[in-house]
Amino acid sequence: MNRRQLVLPLLIALLAGGAIGYWIARQQPDDAMRTSTGAAHQTEERDRKILYWHDPMVPGARFDKPGKSPFMDMELVPVYADEAGGATVRVSSTVTQNLGIRVGKVEKAIVQSHLQAVGSVALDERLLEVVQPRVAGYVTQLRVKAPLEMVHRGQPLADILAPDWLAAQEEYVALLDAQSERGQSIRDAARQRLVVLGVPERVIRDLELHRRTAANMTLFAPTDGVVTEVAVREGGAFDTGAPLFRINGLKTVWVNAQVPEAQVSMIPPGSTVQARATAWPGTIFAGRATALLPQVDPQTRTLPVRIVVDNPELKLSPGMFVTLELTGANGAPQLMVPSEAVITTGERNAVIVVRGDGGFDVANVDVGAESDGNTVILSGLTEGQPIVLSGQFLIDSEASLKAAISRLSTSDVDQAGEHAGHAP
């Protein structure tokens, strides 16, 4: 065998030895860390008092020393003194850190409910004005001929001929120069009659100044708004009290929104509202909830909420859709926890409470409304209690198992005594 054939195997052996040495060196820190963690865990376990050993699969049986389970091919598990309290759970500090358990506190704060909804704009019927003469007559000229026309206060609507108005004017003019006490009394009564018949005040003053009666009179708009109905045509007759025009103001409008039945308590009357319309991007209209109408839709299980929205620039029109953000009035301070801390199973709501000795208890709670990521606690907790915010599902599962074991142990005392002497 020549020299080259001897050198090649030697190089391969040296490289393999170096790789193995490097791998062993890299493993030593991890092994040291695991050894340190294990030692800390063992020290912590050693400081705790053991009550007995048991087989988790047969919780009723108790043993006074460790060993193999006579029921399963597994080692008996110790039960410590600080774990014997039913649903109480104790987790070592190492495991707590590894699970990423975060802790918070129960706080008391003022809850301000928020709710979003969609509604449609409607006329505010409180601003409705009806123009109806108090005498019968005829329309000689119609100034506003179509509905949905915008009118202003004092704008002429129609010229009418009313014989009763003409007779009352002539009677009043004849009494204007009365000097006797009796005559002045009758004159005042004649003037009051014009008022009762609906003669405008401006017409009465003009009559006193010029003493000229007019067969035709003009009806004027009593308010700013939109004409929603024109009930007479030019040349047509009308009876006493017949509604000739309907005018609705637009300074405020109603927004009718449907709110789910389960959320109506979040918007008491007086709640502030911000409305946004797609027709006016970037514009916010202020409003307030005025009434929760007592009529539940049997199909959708919603209730109508009436909201009054300010419309000073008359941008909102009936029929528009708007999005609403309702903010309830401030109430009294209530206990609150982050919503992530509440465990909801469908049958109960629970929160994991941190004990002073590092253990955990499961507290069943009654919850209220949820707002901004927090949940109101109606009962089950007190202010300042430390609670678990994450990892609580593992603790709750362990606590449920502990409680089940405790119940089984109570009911199976005889069985436990029977198996107590079978420990290896």
C-alpha positions in Angstrom: 0.0 0.0 0.0 1.5 3.4 -1.1 1.6 6.5 1.0 -1.3 8.2 -0.8 -3.6 5.4 0.1 -2.7 5.7 3.8 -3.2 9.5 4.0 -6.7 9.6 2.5 -8.4 7.4 5.2 -6.6 9.4 7.9 -7.9 12.7 6.6 -11.5 11.3 6.5 -11.2 10.1 10.1 -9.9 13.5 11.3 -12.8 15.4 9.6 -15.4 13.1 11.1 -13.9 13.4 14.6 -14.0 17.3 14.3 -17.6 17.3 13.2 -18.6 15.0 16.1 -16.7 17.2 18.6 -18.4 20.4 17.3 -21.9 18.9 17.6 -21.2 17.8 21.2 -20.0 21.3 22.1 -23.1 22.8 20.6 -25.3 20.5 22.6 -23.8 21.3 26.0 -25.4 24.7 26.5 -28.9 23.4 25.7 -28.3 20.4 28.0 -27.1 22.8 30.7 -30.2 25.0 30.3 -32.5 22.0 30.4 -30.7 20.7 33.5 -31.0 24.1 35.2 -34.7 24.4 34.3 -35.3 20.8 35.5 -33.4 21.4 38.7 -35.5 24.6 39.4 -38.7 22.7 38.7 -37.6 19.8 41.0 -36.7 22.2 43.8 -40.1 23.8 43.4 -41.9 20.5 43.5 -39.8 19.3 46.5 -40.9 22.3 48.6 -44.6 21.4 48.2 -46.3 19.0 50.6 -47.6 15.8 49.0 -50.9 14.5 50.4 -51.1 11.2 48.4 -50.5 9.6 45.1 -53.2 8.6 42.6 -53.9 7.3 39.1 -55.5 10.1 37.0 -57.5 7.5 35.1 -58.9 6.1 38.4 -59.3 9.2 40.5 -61.1 7.5 43.4 -58.1 5.4 44.4 -55.4 6.9 46.7 -52.0 5.6 47.6 -49.6 6.6 50.4 -46.4 6.3 48.4 -45.2 6.5 44.7 -45.0 3.5 42.4 -46.7 1.8 39.5 -50.4 2.1 39.1 -52.2 -1.3 39.6 -54.8 -0.2 37.0 -52.7 1.3 34.2 -49.2 0.9 33.0 -48.1 4.3 34.3 -46.5 5.9 37.3 -48.7 7.3 40.1 -49.1 11.0 40.2 -48.6 13.0 43.4 -51.4 15.3 44.7 -50.1 18.3 46.6 -51.7 20.1 49.5 -52.2 23.3 47.5 -54.1 21.3 44.8 -56.7 19.7 47.1 -59.2 22.5 47.0 -61.6 21.2 44.4 -61.3 23.3 41.2 -58.1 25.1 42.4 -55.1 24.8 40.0 -51.5 25.5 40.7 -49.0 26.0 37.8 -45.3 26.4 38.3 -43.6 29.6 37.4 -41.7 27.9 34.7 -44.8 26.5 33.0 -46.6 29.8 33.5 -43.8 31.5 31.6 -43.7 28.9 28.8 -47.5 29.2 28.3 -47.3 32.9 28.0 -49.9 33.6 30.6 -50.7 37.3 30.9 -52.3 38.8 34.0 -54.6 41.8 34.3 -56.9 43.3 36.9 -60.6 43.9 37.4 -61.3 47.6 37.0 -64.3 49.8 37.5 -65.1 52.3 34.7 -67.9 54.1 33.1 -69.4 52.2 30.3 -70.5 54.1 27.2 -72.3 51.9 24.8 -71.8 52.2 21.0 -74.0 50.9 18.3 -73.9 51.2 14.5 -77.1 51.0 12.4 -78.5 52.1 9.0 -81.6 54.2 8.6 -83.7 56.1 6.1 -84.5 59.8 6.2 -88.1 60.9 6.6 -89.9 64.2 7.2 -90.2 65.4 10.7 -93.9 65.5 11.1 -93.7 67.8 14.1 -92.9 70.6 11.6 -95.9 69.9 9.5 -98.2 72.9 8.8 -101.6 72.7 7.2 -103.0 75.6 5.3 -106.8 75.5 5.5 -109.2 78.5 5.3 -111.9 78.8 8.0 -114.5 79.8 5.4 -115.8 78.4 2.1 -114.8 80.0 -1.2 -113.1 79.6 -4.6 -109.5 79.7 -5.8 -109.0 82.5 -8.2 -105.2 82.1 -8.7 -102.9 79.3 -7.7 -99.4 80.5 -7.0 -97.8 77.1 -6.0 -99.2 74.4 -8.3 -97.1 71.3 -7.7 -95.9 69.3 -4.6 -92.3 69.1 -3.5 -91.7 72.8 -4.2 -89.7 74.7 -1.7 -91.4 77.7 -0.1 -90.4 80.3 2.4 -92.4 81.8 5.2 -94.7 84.6 3.9 -94.6 83.4 0.3 -98.0 83.6 -1.5 -99.6 80.3 -2.1 -103.0 81.1 -3.6 -105.5 83.9 -4.1 -109.0 83.0 -3.0 -112.5 84.6 -3.0 -114.4 84.1 0.2 -117.9 85.8 0.6 -117.8 85.5 4.4 -114.5 87.3 4.6 -115.9 90.1 2.4 -119.0 90.6 4.6 -116.9 90.6 7.8 -114.5 93.3 6.3 -117.4 95.6 5.3 -118.9 95.3 8.8 -115.6 96.2 10.5 -115.0 99.2 8.2 -118.4 100.5 9.0 -117.6 100.5 12.7 -114.2 102.0 12.5 -115.5 105.6 13.2 -117.8 104.5 16.1 -117.4 107.0 19.0 -119.8 105.6 21.6 -118.8 103.1 24.1 -121.3 100.7 22.7 -120.1 101.3 19.2 -116.5 100.7 20.1 -117.4 97.5 21.8 -119.1 96.2 18.7 -116.1 97.4 16.6 -113.8 95.3 18.7 -116.1 92.3 18.3 -116.1 92.8 14.5 -112.3 92.9 14.5 -112.2 89.7 16.6 -114.5 88.1 14.1 -112.0 88.7 11.3 -109.3 87.0 13.4 -111.6 84.0 14.1 -112.4 83.7 10.3 -108.7 83.5 9.6 -108.1 86.8 8.0 -104.3 87.5 8.1 -103.2 90.2 10.5 -101.5 92.1 7.7 -104.9 92.3 5.8 -106.6 93.7 8.9 -104.0 96.4 9.4 -104.2 97.4 5.7 -108.0 97.5 6.1 -107.7 99.9 9.1 -105.3 102.1 7.2 -106.9 102.4 3.8 -110.5 101.3 4.7 -110.8 99.4 1.4 -112.3 95.9 1.4 -111.1 93.3 -1.0 -113.1 90.4 -2.4 -109.9 88.4 -3.1 -107.4 87.5 -0.5 -104.0 85.8 -0.6 -103.0 82.7 1.4 -99.3 82.8 2.6 -96.9 80.1 3.6 -96.8 79.9 7.4 -93.3 78.4 7.5 -90.2 77.5 5.5 -90.3 74.0 4.0 -91.4 71.8 1.2 -95.0 71.6 -0.1 -96.0 67.9 0.4 -99.6 68.3 -0.9 -101.6 70.6 -3.1 -105.2 69.7 -2.6 -106.9 72.3 -4.8 -106.8 73.4 -8.4 -107.2 76.9 -9.8 -110.8 77.8 -10.2 -111.9 75.0 -7.8 -114.2 75.5 -4.8 -113.4 74.4 -1.3 -115.4 74.0 1.9 -114.8 75.4 5.3 -111.7 73.9 6.9 -110.6 72.0 3.8 -106.8 71.5 3.8 -105.5 73.3 0.7 -101.7 72.9 1.2 -99.5 70.8 3.5 -96.0 72.2 4.2 -93.3 70.4 6.1 -90.2 72.0 7.5 -86.8 70.6 6.8 -84.7 72.2 9.6 -84.7 68.8 11.2 -85.5 65.4 9.8 -86.4 62.0 11.2 -84.2 59.0 10.6 -85.9 55.6 11.3 -83.5 52.8 12.1 -84.1 49.2 12.9 -82.2 48.0 16.0 -82.0 44.3 17.1 -84.2 43.5 20.1 -81.2 42.4 22.1 -79.4 45.8 21.7 -82.3 48.2 22.5 -81.0 48.7 26.1 -77.8 50.2 24.6 -79.6 53.3 23.2 -81.8 54.9 25.8 -83.8 58.1 24.7 -81.4 61.0 24.6 -78.5 59.1 23.2 -76.3 61.1 20.8 -76.1 60.1 17.2 -73.7 60.9 14.3 -75.2 60.4 10.9 -73.3 60.1 7.6 -74.9 60.1 4.1 -73.3 58.8 1.0 -74.6 61.8 -0.9 -72.5 64.1 1.3 -69.2 62.4 1.9 -67.2 63.8 4.8 -70.2 65.6 6.3 -71.4 64.5 9.8 -74.9 65.3 10.9 -75.6 65.5 14.6 -78.7 64.0 16.1 -80.3 62.3 19.1 -82.5 59.3 19.7 -85.9 60.6 20.8 -88.1 57.5 20.9 -87.9 53.7 20.8 -91.2 52.8 19.1 -93.1 49.9 20.7 -93.4 47.7 17.7 -91.3 44.6 17.2 -90.9 43.2 13.7 -91.8 39.5 14.1 -89.6 38.5 11.2 -86.4 40.3 12.0 -86.9 40.8 15.7 -86.0 44.5 15.5 -87.5 47.6 16.9 -87.7 51.0 15.1 -85.8 53.8 16.7 -86.7 57.4 15.8 -83.8 59.8 15.6 -84.0 63.5 15.1 -81.1 64.8 13.0 -80.3 68.5 12.5 -80.5 69.6 8.8 -79.7 73.3 8.9 -78.5 73.4 5.2 -81.3 71.2 4.0 -78.9 68.6 2.6 -80.8 65.6 3.8 -83.9 64.7 1.9 -86.6 62.1 2.6 -85.7 58.7 1.3 -81.9 59.0 1.7 -80.0 56.2 3.4 -77.6 57.2 6.2 -75.3 55.2 8.5 -75.6 55.9 12.2 -73.3 55.7 15.1 -75.2 55.8 18.4 -73.5 56.6 21.7 -75.4 55.8 24.9 -75.5 58.2 27.8 -72.9 57.8 30.5 -74.0 55.6 33.4 -72.6 54.7 36.8 -69.2 53.0 37.0 -69.3 49.2 36.5 -66.8 46.4 36.9 -65.1 45.6 33.7 -62.5 43.1 32.4 -61.0 42.7 28.9 -63.3 40.5 26.8 -60.4 38.1 26.1 -60.4 37.1 29.8 -64.0 35.8 29.7 -64.4 32.1 28.9 -67.8 31.4 27.3 -68.9 27.9 26.9 -72.6 28.4 26.2 -73.6 27.1 29.6 -71.6 29.5 31.7 -69.2 32.4 31.7 -66.0 32.1 33.7 -62.9 34.1 34.5 -59.6 32.7 35.9 -58.6 34.5 39.1 -54.9 34.6 40.3 -54.4 33.7 43.9 -51.6 35.2 46.0 -49.7 31.8 46.3 -49.4 31.5 42.5 -52.4 29.3 42.1 -55.5 29.9 40.0 -59.3 29.7 40.8 -62.1 29.6 38.3 -64.8 32.2 39.1 -68.2 31.9 37.4 -69.5 35.3 36.4 -72.5 37.1 35.1 -71.6 39.3 32.2 -73.3 42.4 30.8 -72.7 44.5 27.7 -69.5 44.5 25.7 -67.9 47.8 24.5 -64.5 48.7 23.1 -63.0 45.3 23.8 -64.2 45.2 27.5 -67.0 43.3 29.1 -69.1 44.4 32.0 -69.1 42.0 35.0 -72.4 42.0 36.9 -71.4 39.5 39.6 -68.7 37.0 40.5 -65.6 39.4 40.8 -64.5 42.3 42.9 -62.5 45.4 41.9 -58.8 45.0 41.9 -58.7 41.1 41.6 -55.9 39.8 39.4 -57.2 37.8 36.5 -55.7 35.7 33.6 -55.9 37.3 30.2 -54.3 34.5 28.1 -53.8 30.8 28.5 -56.9 30.6 30.6 -58.5 27.8 28.5 -55.8 25.3 29.6 -56.2 26.4 33.3 -60.0 26.1 33.0 -59.7 22.6 31.5 -57.4 21.6 34.4 -59.7 23.1 37.0 -62.7 21.2 35.5 -60.7 18.0 35.7 -59.8 18.7 39.3 -63.4 19.4 40.2 -64.5 16.1 38.6 -61.8 14.2 40.4 -62.9 15.8 43.7 -66.5 14.8 43.2 -65.5 11.3 42.2 -63.2 11.0 45.2 -66.1 12.0 47.5 -68.5 9.4 46.1 -65.9 6.7 45.9 -64.4 6.8 49.4 -65.0 3.1 50.0 -63.4 2.2 46.7 -60.4 4.3 47.6 -60.0 2.5 50.9 -60.2 -0.9 49.2 -57.4 -0.1 46.8 -55.2 1.7 49.3 -53.2 -1.4 50.3 -52.4 -2.4 46.8 -49.6 0.1 46.3 -46.4 -1.6 45.2 
